[in-house]
Amino acid sequence: MSHLQKLDQYFSEHRDEHLQELFEFLRIPSISSLSEHKPDMLTAANWLAEKLKKLNIENVSVDPTEGHPVVYGEWLHAPGKPTILFYGHYDVQPVDPLHLWESEPFNPVIRDNKLFARGASDDKGQVYMHLKMIEALFATEGTLPVNVKFIYEGEEEIGSPNLPAYVEANKEKLAADLILISDTGLYAPGKPAVCYGLRGLTGVQIDVRGAKGDLHSGLYGGGVQNAIHALAEILASFRDEHGTIQVDGFYDKVRPLSEEERQAYRDLNFDEEALKEEVGVNELFGEQGYSYLEQTWARPTLEVNGVFGGFSGEGIKTVLPAEAGAKITCRLVPDQDPDEIVQLLKAHIEKYKPKGVSITVSEFDKGAPYLTPFDHPLIQAAGRSYEKIYQVPTAFIRGGGSIPIVASFDEILSLPVVLMGFGLNSENFHAPNEHFHLENFDKGLRVLGDYLHEVSELKI
């Protein structure tokens, strides 16, 4: 039998056993953002470490950080073959609002061949696939076709604040030929995709202060600046009517799309009419001269995420608000620098600051954009593995979102990153009723197993 036939037989025979074991993992409420779940974070880390040890992975450790621990392990007995560093995270998002869940978030259930639980898709289910794929290769072949290392963190959902320092301190231990991450998704149901780029992220909070307190609009209106009006002027200055960003220098370092990439996106035949129906709008909006996919994958953004100030209770309160504020985030693309963009934002805000107010600008966490050329041999090899299992051509896409640690891996370890995910956008990660389509769980195991064989044949 071929290695794929052996894997298929093994996964079919052990499917129920594997799902029950995954249930154990999903029952651990490893919510990284809530301090009361700190013991659960350690429980989840130790659970992963024990599973790695049972796979005969060596030098397994649960390494402390300033926050939640990092799980590490390695198997380096494929001389002359490449080394894959697997990354994922065992932390999950909070479950609020609880009343919208149709079943308990930490009591996994299967309905319509979908596994419902917090973390099912993001990212425990996909991390678990790494482990079972390794188990299957050992069971069917007695060895692995490549060398492997594992690094699983517990802080991805809170921005990975401590992982860059861990990676920097352990560069030699983490040395590899590529990093493989399963924390992304397919392009569409039945349509696999290799994500070769992610947008970066940066942002600020703008706090506007006018008078020393709210003022009566009849006594002072027209003679004293209203903090909300001042804020509105600033916000309106950021973009034109098409959404093109008006901040001086904002686009200066944006790497243009190649014609090959633009053609690849056109070939996907993205259905904008279906998108409008899905999100409930009658018209799309965005930077002119670019398709929706180009706008959301390869162009930068500036979005107002929240505005606050003044009176918002029932009825009306005739005041001039003394304070107002807004939260702004920007998705960034190669070769934009998050720190530089923040400075451009600050300069723009100062340039357009209305009279009669003072302004404070606070910075948020930052993450750099990431890109591996989509014609890279490792990316193309991933596409071949998807196609063998899904029996359709693989899409090569960028992700509109951000995984900040990906850019850190790129900067610190200087390794290509291959994003091989198996989720779907409809699976409610970060929301009630998160779930994972088990069809993609089953196929993904086989894709990952084949990819190790594909990589073993490459001269890296």
C-alpha positions in Angstrom: 0.0 0.0 0.0 1.0 3.6 -0.5 1.6 5.8 2.5 -1.7 7.5 1.8 -3.6 4.2 1.7 -1.9 3.2 5.0 -2.9 6.5 6.6 -6.4 6.3 5.4 -6.8 2.8 6.9 -5.3 3.9 10.2 -7.4 7.0 10.6 -10.6 5.1 9.6 -9.9 2.4 12.2 -9.1 4.8 15.0 -11.5 7.7 14.3 -13.8 7.1 17.3 -10.9 6.7 19.6 -9.3 9.9 18.3 -12.5 11.9 18.7 -13.0 10.8 22.3 -9.4 11.8 23.1 -10.0 15.2 21.4 -13.1 15.6 23.6 -10.7 15.4 26.6 -8.7 18.3 25.3 -11.7 20.4 24.5 -13.2 19.9 28.0 -10.3 21.9 29.5 -11.5 25.5 29.8 -8.1 27.0 28.9 -9.2 30.7 28.6 -6.0 32.7 28.6 -7.6 36.1 29.2 -9.3 35.2 32.5 -7.1 34.9 35.5 -9.4 32.4 37.2 -8.5 29.9 34.4 -4.8 30.0 35.1 -4.8 26.4 36.6 -6.7 25.3 33.5 -4.0 26.7 31.3 -1.4 24.6 33.0 -3.7 21.6 32.8 -4.0 22.0 29.0 -0.2 22.5 28.6 0.5 19.3 30.6 -2.2 17.4 28.6 -0.3 18.3 25.4 3.0 17.4 26.9 1.8 14.0 27.9 0.4 13.3 24.5 3.7 14.2 22.9 5.6 11.9 25.2 3.2 9.0 24.3 4.2 9.6 20.7 7.8 9.0 21.5 8.6 12.7 21.0 11.8 13.6 22.9 12.9 16.4 25.2 9.3 17.3 25.9 9.0 20.2 28.3 6.4 22.6 29.7 8.5 25.8 29.8 7.4 28.7 32.0 7.1 32.3 30.7 6.0 35.5 32.3 2.5 34.4 31.4 1.2 30.9 30.4 3.7 28.1 29.6 5.0 27.0 26.2 5.0 23.3 25.4 8.1 22.0 23.4 9.1 18.7 22.0 11.3 17.2 19.2 12.1 14.1 17.2 15.3 14.4 15.2 16.0 11.0 13.7 15.7 11.6 10.0 19.3 12.4 9.0 19.6 14.5 5.9 15.9 15.4 5.9 14.3 18.8 6.5 13.0 19.8 9.9 9.5 21.0 10.4 8.6 23.2 13.4 4.9 22.8 14.2 3.2 25.7 15.9 -0.3 26.1 17.4 -2.0 27.3 20.6 -3.9 25.6 23.3 -5.7 28.7 24.7 -9.2 29.7 23.7 -11.5 32.7 23.7 -14.0 33.4 26.5 -17.4 31.9 25.9 -19.7 34.9 26.5 -22.6 35.3 25.8 -23.2 31.9 27.3 -27.0 31.9 26.7 -26.4 31.9 22.9 -24.7 28.5 23.0 -26.9 25.6 21.9 -24.8 23.2 24.0 -22.2 23.7 26.8 -19.0 25.2 25.3 -16.7 22.9 27.2 -18.9 19.8 26.8 -18.1 18.7 23.2 -21.0 17.3 21.1 -21.3 16.2 17.5 -24.3 17.4 15.4 -24.6 16.9 11.7 -20.9 15.8 11.5 -19.8 19.0 13.2 -17.9 19.1 16.5 -19.3 21.8 18.7 -17.1 23.2 21.5 -15.0 26.2 22.3 -11.6 25.6 20.7 -12.9 22.9 18.3 -11.7 24.9 15.2 -9.5 27.6 16.9 -7.1 26.0 17.6 -7.3 22.8 19.7 -8.9 20.7 17.0 -6.2 21.6 14.5 -3.4 21.3 17.0 -4.7 17.8 17.8 -4.5 16.9 14.1 -0.7 17.4 14.3 -0.4 14.9 17.1 -2.6 12.2 15.5 -0.9 12.6 12.1 2.4 11.9 13.8 0.9 9.0 15.6 -0.4 7.5 12.4 3.0 7.8 10.6 4.8 6.1 13.4 2.1 3.4 13.5 2.1 2.7 9.8 5.8 3.3 8.9 7.7 3.0 12.1 9.4 6.3 11.6 8.8 9.8 10.2 9.9 11.0 6.8 11.3 14.3 8.3 12.5 15.7 11.5 9.9 17.5 13.7 9.8 20.0 16.5 6.7 21.3 18.3 6.0 24.7 20.0 2.5 25.2 21.4 1.7 28.4 23.3 -1.1 29.4 25.6 -1.3 33.1 24.8 -2.3 33.5 21.1 -5.7 34.7 22.0 -4.2 37.6 24.0 -1.6 38.6 21.4 1.2 36.2 22.3 2.9 38.8 24.6 5.6 36.4 25.9 6.3 34.1 22.9 8.7 36.4 21.0 11.0 36.6 24.0 10.8 32.8 24.3 11.6 32.3 20.6 14.5 34.8 20.8 15.9 33.0 23.8 15.6 29.6 22.2 16.6 30.3 18.6 19.0 27.4 18.4 16.6 24.9 19.9 13.9 26.1 17.5 16.1 26.0 14.4 14.2 24.3 11.5 13.7 24.6 7.7 10.1 25.7 7.9 7.3 26.5 10.3 3.9 24.7 9.8 0.8 26.3 11.3 -2.7 25.0 11.2 -4.7 28.0 12.5 -6.3 29.2 9.3 -9.0 27.9 7.0 -10.0 26.6 3.6 -11.0 29.1 0.9 -14.5 27.6 0.9 -16.3 24.3 1.7 -14.5 21.7 -0.3 -12.0 24.2 -1.7 -8.6 23.9 0.0 -6.2 26.9 0.3 -2.7 27.6 1.3 -2.4 31.0 3.0 0.9 32.5 2.1 0.5 36.0 3.6 -1.2 37.8 6.5 -1.8 41.4 7.2 -0.2 43.1 10.1 -2.0 45.1 12.7 -1.5 48.4 14.6 -3.8 50.9 16.2 -4.4 53.8 18.5 -7.0 55.2 20.9 -7.8 58.9 20.4 -9.0 60.7 23.5 -10.3 64.3 23.0 -10.7 66.7 25.9 -12.5 70.0 25.7 -13.9 71.9 28.7 -13.2 70.8 32.3 -16.7 69.3 32.4 -19.9 68.8 30.4 -21.5 72.2 29.6 -25.1 73.3 29.1 -25.7 73.5 25.4 -28.0 76.5 25.7 -25.5 78.5 27.7 -22.3 77.5 25.9 -23.3 76.0 22.6 -21.8 77.8 19.7 -19.1 79.4 21.8 -17.2 76.4 23.2 -15.8 73.4 21.2 -17.8 70.2 21.5 -15.5 67.2 22.0 -17.6 64.9 19.9 -17.6 67.4 17.0 -13.9 67.7 17.3 -13.5 63.9 17.2 -15.8 63.6 14.2 -13.6 66.1 12.3 -10.5 64.0 13.0 -12.2 60.7 12.0 -13.6 62.2 8.8 -10.2 63.3 7.8 -8.7 59.8 7.8 -10.4 58.5 4.5 -12.0 59.9 1.4 -15.5 58.8 0.1 -14.0 55.6 -1.4 -12.1 54.6 1.7 -8.7 55.6 0.4 -6.6 56.6 3.4 -5.6 60.2 3.5 -2.7 59.9 6.0 0.4 61.4 4.5 2.9 58.6 3.7 0.5 55.8 4.6 0.9 53.9 1.3 4.5 54.8 0.6 5.9 51.4 1.5 3.0 49.2 0.3 4.4 46.3 -1.8 2.3 46.1 -5.0 0.6 43.0 -6.0 2.2 41.1 -8.9 0.2 40.4 -12.0 0.5 36.7 -11.3 -1.2 37.2 -7.9 -3.9 39.4 -9.3 -4.7 36.7 -12.0 -4.7 34.0 -9.3 -7.3 36.0 -7.4 -9.4 36.5 -10.5 -9.3 32.8 -11.2 -11.0 32.2 -7.9 -14.2 33.7 -9.3 -15.2 35.2 -6.0 -18.9 35.8 -5.7 -19.4 39.3 -4.5 -23.2 39.0 -4.8 -23.2 36.1 -2.4 -21.0 38.0 0.0 -23.4 41.0 0.0 -26.3 38.6 0.9 -24.2 36.9 3.5 -23.3 40.1 5.4 -26.6 41.9 4.7 -25.5 44.9 2.7 -26.8 46.2 -0.7 -23.4 47.4 -1.9 -19.7 46.8 -1.2 -17.3 49.6 -0.4 -13.6 50.1 -0.7 -10.5 51.4 -2.4 -11.1 51.9 -6.1 -9.0 50.0 -8.6 -8.9 46.8 -6.5 -11.2 43.8 -6.3 -12.8 42.7 -3.0 -10.2 40.0 -2.5 -7.3 42.4 -3.2 -8.8 45.0 -0.9 -9.1 42.5 2.0 -6.0 40.4 1.5 -3.4 42.7 0.0 -4.3 46.3 0.7 -4.0 48.2 4.1 -6.9 49.6 6.0 -7.8 52.1 8.6 -11.0 51.4 10.5 -12.8 53.1 13.4 -13.6 50.2 15.8 -15.5 52.2 18.4 -16.6 55.7 19.4 -17.5 56.9 22.8 -18.5 60.2 24.5 -21.5 62.2 25.6 -25.0 61.1 26.6 -26.4 57.9 25.1 -29.2 57.1 27.6 -33.0 57.3 27.0 -34.2 60.6 25.9 -32.0 63.6 25.4 -29.5 65.5 27.6 -28.6 68.9 26.2 -24.9 69.1 26.9 -21.6 69.9 25.2 -19.6 66.7 26.0 -16.2 67.5 27.5 -14.7 64.2 26.5 -14.9 61.9 23.5 -12.8 59.1 22.1 -12.3 56.5 19.4 -10.4 53.3 18.8 -8.6 53.0 15.5 -6.9 49.9 14.0 -5.0 49.5 10.7 -4.4 46.2 8.9 -1.0 46.4 7.3 0.6 44.8 4.3 4.2 44.2 3.3 6.4 46.3 3.6 4.6 48.6 6.1 6.1 49.0 9.6 3.6 49.1 12.5 5.7 51.6 14.5 6.1 53.9 11.5 2.4 53.8 10.8 1.6 54.8 14.4 3.9 57.9 14.0 2.1 58.8 10.7 -1.3 58.5 12.5 -0.1 60.7 15.3 1.2 63.3 12.9 -2.1 63.3 11.0 -4.1 63.7 14.2 -2.0 66.6 15.2 -2.3 68.2 11.7 -6.1 68.0 11.8 -6.7 68.7 15.5 -9.5 71.2 15.8 -9.2 74.3 18.0 -10.4 74.3 21.6 -9.4 70.7 22.5 -6.5 68.7 23.7 -5.8 65.2 22.4 -4.1 62.2 23.8 -3.1 59.3 21.6 -2.4 55.8 23.1 -0.9 52.9 21.2 -2.2 49.3 21.0 -0.3 46.1 20.5 1.4 45.8 17.1 2.1 43.0 14.6 4.0 43.1 11.4 2.6 41.8 8.1 4.0 38.5 6.7 4.4 37.1 3.2 6.0 34.0 1.7 6.1 34.0 -2.1 3.3 31.9 -3.3 5.6 30.1 -5.8 7.9 29.0 -3.0 8.5 25.2 -3.2 7.2 24.6 0.3 4.0 26.5 -0.5 3.5 24.6 -3.8 4.2 21.3 -2.0 1.4 22.1 0.4 -0.9 22.7 -2.5 -0.1 19.3 -4.0 -1.0 17.5 -0.7 -4.3 19.3 -0.5 -5.2 18.4 -4.1 -4.5 14.7 -3.5 -7.1 14.5 -0.8 -9.7 17.1 -1.8 -9.4 16.3 -5.5 -9.7 19.9 -6.6 -7.1 22.6 -7.3 -5.7 24.4 -4.3 -6.2 28.1 -4.0 -3.2 30.2 -3.0 -4.5 33.1 -0.9 -3.6 35.7 1.6 -5.4 36.2 4.9 -7.0 39.5 5.7 -6.5 38.9 9.5 -3.4 38.9 11.6 -1.4 36.3 13.5 1.3 38.5 15.1 3.5 35.7 16.1 3.9 34.7 12.4 5.8 37.9 11.7 7.8 37.3 14.8 8.8 33.8 13.7 9.8 35.3 10.3 11.9 38.1 11.9 13.6 36.0 14.6 14.0 32.6 13.0 14.1 33.7 9.3 12.1 30.7 8.2 9.4 30.3 5.7 5.9 29.8 7.3 3.4 27.5 5.7 -0.2 28.1 6.9 -2.1 24.8 6.3 -5.5 25.3 8.0 -8.7 23.3 7.8 -11.3 25.5 9.4 -14.1 27.4 7.7 -15.1 31.1 8.1 -18.6 29.9 9.1 -17.4 28.0 12.1 -18.0 30.7 14.7 -14.5 30.8 16.2 -14.5 33.5 18.9 -18.3 33.4 19.0 -21.0 31.1 20.5 -21.5 27.7 19.0 -17.9 27.4 17.6 -17.6 24.1 15.7 -15.3 22.1 13.4 -16.6 20.3 10.3 -15.4 16.7 10.8 -15.1 16.2 7.1 -12.1 18.6 7.2 -10.8 17.0 10.4 -10.7 13.7 8.5 -9.2 15.0 5.3 -6.8 17.3 7.1 -5.2 14.4 8.9 -4.4 12.8 5.6 -3.2 16.1 4.0 -0.8 16.7 6.8 0.6 13.2 6.7 1.2 13.5 2.9 2.8 16.9 3.3 5.5 15.4 5.5 6.3 13.1 2.6 6.2 15.9 0.1 8.7 18.0 2.2 11.0 15.0 2.7 11.6 15.0 -1.1 12.5 18.7 -1.3 16.1 20.0 -1.3 15.8 22.9 1.1 
